[in-house]
Amino acid sequence: MRWSRTIPALLLGAAMLIIAACGGGTSGATADSPAGTSLRVADQLTVLETPLRLAGQDKNLPYSVTYSNFVGGPPMLQAFQAGKLDVGWIADAPLIFAQAARQKVVGIAAYATTNGSQLLLAAPGRHITTWADLKGKSVGYQKGTSLESVLLLGLQSAGLSLKDVKPVDLAATQLVQALQAGEVDSVITSQPLDSAYLAKNPTAPQIPVPGNNLALRTNFLIASESALKDPAKAAAIGDYVARFVKAVNWENSHVPEVSKATYVDQYKLPQALGERLLAAAGPSAFFALPGDLLPAQQNLADLFAQAGEIPSKVDTAAEFTSLYNATVLAAQGSAVRSSAVPTRGSSS
């Protein structure tokens, strides 16, 4: 949950767009969310559901929740477009693409890890040790995902654009394999996905995006505009958001439990590796929308427009609503922040 949104899919070898759908529970009712209120929640390999369960925040819900798990933001947005979802969880790029497509979804809450985990991984012997060295070289990534965000921002840091490289659009499940097979000079990836490759190629250059960009570290809860216009659903969404904020706060102080439930039980990785990666990412914190995020998200959207990935420039301020800011900050309690989590580097 603290790494690139495409990574869980890779670890489980998922090939389907929608891999599961399971029912939630119903208990009691409130005046704001009367009996019979239900939420259709889009998850990505239980990144929402698992923290709520571990922290005990899934108990005594005053509404019912039905989860559908997706592999990546693009197929999730298709389900939103079809009117099948109320709430979901995505990263930076899918929210930009949703706005560019004029989809009726908005970001309702956002949280960021202290440090990013995505990077440019190059094959040894290809003479790539900086982003500038990518000029004329091939780079694999999956279009429309946060991996493309990493590529655009990395190229920008070197004064380059997509026109200066040989882009190779690959399914996220094929990236490291393509690098190992010598089919590309480099790929955009994230830990722990690159662990097996680095074990075989310990000298392979690992090149992070300069500045610890805030947009790359941020995850969003989104909601459909139709759900927000329904008083019962809107109230239920507020309660769900508050519970998730508390669950993420609980995770920050329970790293061993999170590693066991996620990295060991779900992804079949060693406990020590999971704890090491969680420590490297650092704690997560929610912040008021759009807050400090806006400049970083706007810059990213502008890069997508300049690259021709979206039809025209968008104003990313329209991607967010402040409707649940007070709910988020109240739920965060002593860890409350009105701006983004502090970093060791720039947040723009």
Salt bridges, closest charged atoms under 4 A:
ASP86 OD1 - ARG40 NH2 2.98
ASP86 OD2 - LYS233 NZ 3.02
ASP185 OD1 - ARG126 NH1 2.35
ASP239 OD2 - ARG243 NE 2.62
ASP265 OD1 - LYS260 NZ 2.88
ASP302 OD2 - LYS313 NZ 3.99
GLU309 OE1 - LYS143 NZ 3.61
